[in-house]
């Protein structure tokens, strides 16, 4: 338990492995995740010269009241994608839609130009 501020500086590489195995007397009551990060007052930030990959072998969930992403370029490759939203605005400088199958647009009115 750290009652005040905490700062750690590591001059080399750091690797943390969390096995998530229970101790004989577990100090953490919520054992739903091997590694959990909770902030109660402010958010958290990860700054990296080259953060490249976040990998999950199972389902991954991102949740929040708002989500903002700013990218130089973004690429999404997925087996299937479902987007459910009250409103969606897309404003590309140009857009190409290519499909080996059918493209279906459904709406009360579909405006083209």
URFEN-V460700 format. One record per backbone hydrogen bond with DSSP energy under -0.5 kcal/mol. CO is the residue of the C=O (numbers start at 1). NH is the residue of the N-H. If there is no record, write none. Layout:
CO|NH  CO|NH
This chain:
1|3  9|11  15|17  16|18  17|19  23|26  27|29  29|31  82|84  96|98  109|111
